[in-house]
Amino acid sequence: MFKIKNDMNNNDKQTIVSIGLPIYNGEKFLKKRIENLLLQTFSNFELIISDNASTDRSVQICKEFMKKDSRIKIYQQEKNIGQFQNYNFVLNESQGRYFLWVAADDLLEPTFLEKNVEILDSNDNVVTSVSKLKMFGSFTDGLRQKENSLIKRIESKIKARMSYMSCFPVSGKYENRVTKFLKTARHSQVFYGIHRTDALKKCIIDKPIMGQDTVYALSLLKYGNIHVIDDILMSVFDGGTSREGDMFKMTKLIYDNVFWVIFPWIHFTLKCKKLIGWKLFLRNFTFFIKYNALGWLSLLLTIKRKL
């Protein structure tokens, strides 16, 4: 790994927000993504880009932007370290008071940083602030189409559930925060909210796991509430393996042990049990039963499609 140097003079004032952008062969979306970030009305941020040994023009595109803006820092991995470790890398390099992960194919409204930073600055009991969102792309459009076959309807509902990403405010005592969060958890977009950096670094997951967004959220809840701005300030692209409904493909990207492929949500369940303790785990046992049942049903539907 090496850092691509920026010869522009850096501003000496303390960085408020660190934005982490892990990329791999993202030239299709990258130019629009960086332009989108540079339009933020809140300007005191650093943009940390980690290229995961891309084979396309991703690094060249980033270099062009870096020449024009001293807030951009680029790291180029000499070999592919995996998506999971690339996300951890940009967090570990952050210097800001707050931290935000961004994906190469999502978009933020210009006031996203400004409004969420205002919430965190004025509410010490909030550990994460995010906004409502909307999804876009062909997958979202396809889910709106009606299917005649019962199997197709079931499969469509499972895909819709797996693709569903939203955010719900969570506050109160820790036990109540956990229970309230699990009642609304899907693919939680809280992961892409703005977090207090010191708290988030205490929640780092060392190894890849299915449902890591939920694990991060449960860890963050130990340090405060989750606030959701009642405006749509985030647009999420609906592409990617996690929304295709192929459980074999998803689990193989994360685990190298066939046991976890056959039982995709067991590892997640055990991790959550350890994280929240037996008492809270048993109180929310229905949630984990549903998640594991959904994983098994998705696995059976994947087998059916492949056969």
C-alpha positions, 0 to 999 in steps of 0.5 A: 500500500502507498499513499498518493501525495497531494502537493497542494497546501493543506488547511491547518484547521481541525478536520470535522468530518472524515469521509471514507470511500473504499473503491474497486473498479468503480470508474462507472460511478466514481466521477459522479460520486466525487463531484457529488461529495465536493458539492456538500455545503459543509466543507470542513471534511477530508475525503479518504479514498482507498483503491483496492488494486483496481484494474480500470481507470479508478485511480486516474479519475481520483488523481484528477480530482486530487490535483484540484482539491487538497481535501482528497487523500488517495491510498493505493493498495498494492494487492486486493485486500478484500472489500471488508478490510478496505472499509476498515482501512479508510476508517483507521486513516480518519482524523475527523471528529465524525466519520462517514462511509460512502459507497461509490454508486450512492449519492448525497444531497448537498446538505447531508453533511451540514444537517447531520453534523448540526445534529451531532454537534448539538446532541451529545447523546447521539452517536449516529445521525443519518437521513431518510433515503430513496433507492434507485435503479432497475432492481427497484423498478423490477420489484414493482412488477406483479408476478403471477406464480406463487413461487415468483411472488414469494421470491420477489418478497424475499428479494424486496426484504433483502433490498429494503434499506431504511433508517429508524430513530432509536433512543432511550435506555440501552436495552430499549434501544436494542429491542427497538432497533431489532424490530425495524432492522433490515439492511440497515442504512445506519451503517452509512450515517455519520458517526462519532469517530471515537465510538465507531473505532471501538466497534471495528469488526475484525473479520467479515460477517453477514449482517455486519451493518446490523452488528455495527449498529448494535455496537454503536447503540452502546454509546448513544442514540441513533437520530434520523433526519426527516428528509430524504438526503440520500439516494442508494443504488440498488445494484450489487450482490447483496440485493440479487438474492443469491445466498451462495454468492453472498456467503462465498464472498464473506466465508471460506467455510462451507458450514457458514454457506449452509447456515448463512445467519448462524455466525451473525446470530452468535456474534449478536448474542455475544455482543448484547448478552444472553438477557437481551438475546433471549428478549429478542429471540424472535428476531434471530429466528426470523433472520435464520428462517429467511436465510434458509428460505433464500438458500432454497430459492437460490438452489431452485434457480440454479437447478 
